[in-house]
Every structure is written in structure tokens, then in C-alpha cells.
Amino acid sequence: MNPMFEEIDWQQTPIGELALRRRRLSRDGEDIWEIKLNEGYLMSSQFVDGEIALADLALAMTPGDDLDVVVGGLGLGYTAEAVLRDSRVAKLIVVDLIPEVIQWHRDHLLPLGKIVADDPRCILREGDFFALAGAADGFDPALPQQLHDAILIDIDHSTTHLIDDASAGFYSAPAIAAITGKLKPGGIFALWSTDAEDADFVAAISQSLIDVRVERVEFATPYREQPAFNLIYLGRRP
């Protein structure tokens, strides 16, 4: 095995070439895990502060115990793992479109695979999160129309920088109203983004949610002097 680079898996999928890779910046450096789709990065373990903050900020706003949480987007599992660290969480459903990503976790090919896939509270569901968000039955096939305490989303790069154009309609007031209807009263909506604040999206979620705010999460990067940032959009169902 090359200590500097290893392609752990490669698959041709209906949405393109999918690769799981591990690399290092130096021979004695830490492993960097990456999921690539075609020429773009779905996720890298080099920068995970925003993915973890998505869970931490949303659950800090979520009242109660025995929480029922949904995460849209599995990736390397950092958001899911952060949700499962909260002892109040009784059930977590993680929805991902790509079955190979789910199988990597179940096969423990990823550093967090065992933690996420083997936790009895966690259900990994293959599916189109955006389609399920607009469907009457919702996210849990065992409990149709179930309401949730928090719904967290980390799928597209941002509300305007999309992985697939099919999700473009989600970032609108009607779509947000539909997903708000899948939250319990007082439940929390949260969405991760890597771009600057989208005023139109803030206006759209403000039509259905209260306590709307946008949190900036900064983190160091070796590629420039100034810190990089992610944004977390947050709101509460009235």
C-alpha cells in the first residue's frame, strides 16, 4: 500500500464516477479521506468543522429527550456521528442517494463506519432525500407521516451550487414549507452551505420557520492565509 495515496474503491454509478480515496500531505501526516464524484469532491475529512457544527448547532436548539433526527446526506459520516454523540438522540435516519456510500460505512471502510453503521439507533436509508422531503409518507418507511425533532441537510455545496440540478426546486418557499410539515412543533431545520449567505433562501425559510439565523463556522486551511468558512442555516417550526 502506498502510504501517500490509496484508491480504496471506485464505482461507475448512474450519476457518474464515484471514488473513495485516502491520501496524505506528507509521509508522517494524517490520513485524509475523500469521496469524489466525477471531478468534484463530495466530502473530505480535511475540513469537517462545518459538518460537525451542523449537528451541534441544530441539537443545541432542539428541546426534549428521546429525539428523532433525520440527516440528509451521509458522506464520510461526520454529521451523523456528531448527532449520535448526543445522548438524547433515540433514533437517527440518514438518507443518502448513493448506495455505495452506505455500503462503505456498513463494510467499515471509513474511519467512522463502525460508529455510524453499527449504532442501533441509526438507520441508513438509500433514497432521494429531496423526493422524500416532498412525499406524504416522509422519511421513515416503518412509520409513515412520522414527525421529527430535527432535520439536518448536507447534500449540495450550497443553495445555488448544486451537485445535481434535480435538487434546484428544494431551495424555495414551497419546498421548505413541505419539509417544515415533517417537523414536530418546535422542531429544528438546519442546512449546511459552503457559499456566502443567500438572502433569497433566508427569505424563503422565514416564511415557514421562526428563530431563523445563519451561523458562520470558520476553520484554518493550509491553502490560504485567511480562514475558510461554512454557513449553517437554522430555523424552528412554530
Backbone torsions as a table, in degrees:
resi	resn	phi	psi	omega
1	MET	NA	130.5	175.9
2	ASN	-71.3	120.2	-178.4
3	PRO	-66.7	-17.5	-177.5
4	MET	-92.3	-24.9	-176.6
5	PHE	-158.6	138.0	174.3
6	GLU	-148.2	129.0	170.3
7	GLU	-93.2	109.2	-172.3
8	ILE	-79.9	-37.0	178.1
9	ASP	-155.2	150.8	175.9
10	TRP	-142.4	132.6	-179.1
11	GLN	-139.4	142.0	169.5
12	GLN	-90.0	119.4	-176.6
13	THR	-116.6	168.2	178.1
14	PRO	-60.2	-20.7	-179.4
15	ILE	-107.2	9.3	174.8
16	GLY	131.1	-172.0	-178.6
17	GLU	-81.3	123.6	-176.3
18	LEU	-113.8	130.6	-178.4
19	ALA	-135.2	139.7	171.2
20	LEU	-110.2	123.6	-174.6
21	ARG	-131.3	153.7	171.3
22	ARG	-128.5	132.3	178.9
23	ARG	-144.9	167.8	175.2
24	ARG	-131.3	150.0	176.0
25	LEU	-81.5	-23.8	175.7
26	SER	-146.9	162.8	-174.6
27	ARG	-61.5	-32.5	180.0
28	ASP	-101.8	12.8	-179.9
29	GLY	-81.3	174.2	178.7
30	GLU	-78.2	152.4	175.3
31	ASP	-67.1	136.2	172.4
32	ILE	-111.6	121.1	-179.0
33	TRP	-100.0	136.2	-175.4
34	GLU	-137.1	141.7	169.1
35	ILE	-115.6	122.1	-180.0
36	LYS	-115.0	139.6	172.9
37	LEU	-120.2	114.2	-172.2
38	ASN	56.0	-123.6	-178.4
39	GLU	-96.4	-0.6	-177.0
40	GLY	-104.1	159.1	178.0
41	TYR	-94.8	124.9	170.8
42	LEU	-78.5	-37.8	-179.6
43	MET	-167.9	148.9	174.7
44	SER	-134.9	139.3	177.7
45	SER	-74.6	-5.1	178.4
46	GLN	-68.3	-29.3	-178.2
47	PHE	-134.7	101.8	-176.0
48	VAL	-128.5	4.5	-177.7
49	ASP	-57.4	-42.3	-178.4
50	GLY	-67.7	-39.4	179.4
51	GLU	-64.2	-39.2	177.7
52	ILE	-70.8	-41.2	179.3
53	ALA	-63.7	-31.7	176.5
54	LEU	-53.8	-46.3	179.4
55	ALA	-72.5	-46.8	-174.3
56	ASP	-63.7	-44.6	-178.9
57	LEU	-67.8	-41.6	-179.4
58	ALA	-66.0	-44.7	-177.6
59	LEU	-71.6	-27.5	175.2
60	ALA	-64.3	-26.5	177.9
61	MET	-89.0	-11.7	-171.2
62	THR	-90.4	120.6	-178.6
63	PRO	-83.3	162.1	169.1
64	GLY	94.0	-176.2	178.0
65	ASP	-125.4	179.3	-177.9
66	ASP	49.1	50.4	-172.4
67	LEU	-73.6	142.5	176.2
68	ASP	-112.0	113.0	-171.5
69	VAL	-122.0	143.4	173.4
70	VAL	-119.1	135.6	173.2
71	VAL	-120.8	126.7	173.1
72	GLY	-95.2	112.8	-178.6
73	GLY	105.9	117.8	-177.9
74	LEU	-96.0	-51.2	179.9
75	GLY	55.0	-133.9	178.4
76	LEU	-82.9	-3.7	172.0
77	GLY	93.5	8.9	-174.7
78	TYR	-69.6	-38.7	176.6
79	THR	-67.4	-45.0	179.1
80	ALA	-60.2	-44.3	-179.2
81	GLU	-63.6	-38.2	178.9
82	ALA	-66.9	-37.0	175.7
83	VAL	-62.8	-45.1	-176.5
84	LEU	-68.4	-19.0	176.2
85	ARG	-68.9	-20.9	179.5
86	ASP	-80.1	116.0	-175.9
87	SER	-66.0	-15.0	178.6
88	ARG	-77.0	-15.1	-176.3
89	VAL	-76.1	119.8	178.6
90	ALA	-97.3	-28.5	-179.2
91	LYS	-149.5	136.6	175.9
92	LEU	-130.4	125.5	172.0
93	ILE	-108.6	122.9	176.4
94	VAL	-111.1	121.4	-177.6
95	VAL	-105.5	126.6	176.5
96	ASP	-137.8	140.7	-177.2
97	LEU	-73.2	-27.3	-168.5
98	ILE	-100.6	110.3	-176.5
99	PRO	-63.3	-30.8	-179.8
100	GLU	-62.8	-36.9	179.0
101	VAL	-64.9	-43.3	177.2
102	ILE	-61.6	-42.6	-178.1
103	GLN	-66.9	-34.4	175.9
104	TRP	-58.2	-39.8	177.3
105	HIS	-67.9	-45.5	-178.6
106	ARG	-64.7	-30.4	178.3
107	ASP	-87.0	1.5	178.7
108	HIS	60.1	35.6	176.3
109	LEU	-80.8	-15.5	-178.6
110	LEU	-108.6	152.3	-177.6
111	PRO	-56.1	-34.0	-178.6
112	LEU	-99.2	5.1	-174.7
113	GLY	-57.6	-48.0	-178.5
114	LYS	-65.8	-41.6	-179.1
115	ILE	-61.1	-43.9	-175.8
116	VAL	-80.2	-54.1	-171.7
117	ALA	-71.5	-27.9	-175.8
118	ASP	-94.3	-4.0	178.0
119	ASP	-73.2	123.0	-176.6
120	PRO	-64.0	-16.3	177.8
121	ARG	-79.5	-13.9	-168.7
122	CYS	-103.2	128.7	175.2
123	ILE	-113.9	120.7	175.5
124	LEU	-96.8	116.6	-175.0
125	ARG	-117.0	123.5	172.8
126	GLU	-76.5	130.6	179.0
127	GLY	170.0	169.8	177.3
128	ASP	-88.6	105.9	-176.5
129	PHE	-56.0	-43.3	-175.7
130	PHE	-66.7	-36.4	176.7
131	ALA	-67.5	-42.3	179.2
132	LEU	-66.0	-34.7	179.6
133	ALA	-62.8	-30.1	-179.5
134	GLY	-97.3	-3.6	-177.7
135	ALA	-86.2	151.7	-177.5
136	ALA	-65.5	-37.4	-175.2
137	ASP	-75.3	-25.9	174.9
138	GLY	86.9	-152.3	-167.3
139	PHE	-93.1	-22.5	-174.8
140	ASP	-108.7	105.6	-177.9
141	PRO	-64.1	-23.2	179.2
142	ALA	-78.3	-21.8	-178.2
143	LEU	-135.0	76.3	-179.6
144	PRO	-56.4	141.4	178.8
145	GLN	66.7	18.8	176.5
146	GLN	-64.7	138.5	175.0
147	LEU	-96.5	149.5	-172.3
148	HIS	-121.9	156.5	179.7
149	ASP	-79.5	-29.6	179.3
150	ALA	-154.6	142.3	174.5
151	ILE	-127.3	119.8	-175.8
152	LEU	-115.9	139.3	-173.5
153	ILE	-130.9	125.4	172.6
154	ASP	-142.3	82.8	-176.2
155	ILE	-122.8	-66.0	178.3
156	ASP	-80.7	164.2	177.6
157	HIS	-66.6	-33.6	176.8
158	SER	-165.0	-175.2	179.9
159	THR	-71.6	-14.9	179.0
160	THR	-122.0	-17.1	-179.8
161	HIS	-104.5	93.2	-167.5
162	LEU	-99.4	146.3	172.5
163	ILE	-74.6	-36.7	179.7
164	ASP	-140.0	131.1	-178.1
165	ASP	-60.7	-16.6	-178.9
166	ALA	-62.9	-21.2	-178.6
167	SER	-90.7	1.7	-174.2
168	ALA	-57.6	-37.0	-177.6
169	GLY	-70.5	-12.7	-176.8
170	PHE	-69.3	-30.1	-171.8
171	TYR	-89.6	49.1	-177.5
172	SER	-131.6	161.3	-178.1
173	ALA	-59.5	-44.3	179.5
174	PRO	-62.4	-39.5	-180.0
175	ALA	-68.1	-39.2	177.8
176	ILE	-67.3	-35.6	175.9
177	ALA	-61.8	-39.2	179.9
178	ALA	-65.2	-44.3	-179.1
179	ILE	-72.4	-30.9	175.3
180	THR	-61.5	-33.7	177.9
181	GLY	-66.3	-11.0	177.4
182	LYS	-98.4	5.1	175.1
183	LEU	-100.2	147.3	169.3
184	LYS	-67.3	156.0	172.2
185	PRO	-54.0	129.7	-176.0
186	GLY	86.5	-3.7	-179.2
187	GLY	-70.2	161.0	-170.0
188	ILE	-112.4	134.0	170.7
189	PHE	-105.1	135.0	177.8
190	ALA	-144.8	142.2	-178.3
191	LEU	-141.3	134.4	179.1
192	TRP	-90.7	143.5	177.4
193	SER	-147.3	148.5	177.5
194	THR	-107.4	5.5	-179.2
195	ASP	-109.8	174.6	177.9
196	ALA	-63.1	161.4	-175.8
197	GLU	-59.0	135.5	-179.6
198	ASP	-102.5	102.5	-176.2
199	ALA	-63.2	-34.7	179.1
200	ASP	-65.4	-38.0	179.4
201	PHE	-70.0	-38.5	176.0
202	VAL	-59.7	-42.4	177.9
203	ALA	-64.4	-37.5	-179.2
204	ALA	-66.5	-46.3	-178.4
205	ILE	-72.6	-24.7	180.0
206	SER	-70.8	-14.2	176.4
207	GLN	-74.8	-22.7	-177.3
208	SER	-115.7	-23.6	-171.9
209	LEU	-117.8	155.7	173.3
210	ILE	-113.6	174.8	-179.2
211	ASP	53.7	35.8	-178.1
212	VAL	-72.2	132.9	174.7
213	ARG	-153.2	163.7	179.0
214	VAL	-125.2	119.3	-178.9
215	GLU	-101.3	133.8	177.9
216	ARG	-97.0	127.5	179.8
217	VAL	-114.8	111.0	-178.6
218	GLU	-99.2	150.8	178.7
219	PHE	-154.6	151.7	-178.1
220	ALA	-73.1	149.2	176.3
221	THR	-138.3	139.4	178.9
222	PRO	-75.3	-4.1	-172.8
223	TYR	-94.1	-6.7	175.4
224	ARG	-161.4	163.4	-176.5
225	GLU	-73.2	-39.7	-178.4
226	GLN	-79.0	147.5	178.5
227	PRO	-66.3	150.1	171.1
228	ALA	-84.5	172.5	-179.6
229	PHE	-150.4	154.9	164.8
230	ASN	-121.7	162.5	174.2
231	LEU	-118.2	145.0	173.5
232	ILE	-120.5	116.4	174.2
233	TYR	-87.5	133.0	-176.2
234	LEU	-133.3	145.5	174.8
235	GLY	-162.4	163.7	-175.8
236	ARG	-123.6	137.7	172.3
237	ARG	-69.6	130.7	178.7
238	PRO	-60.3	NA	NA
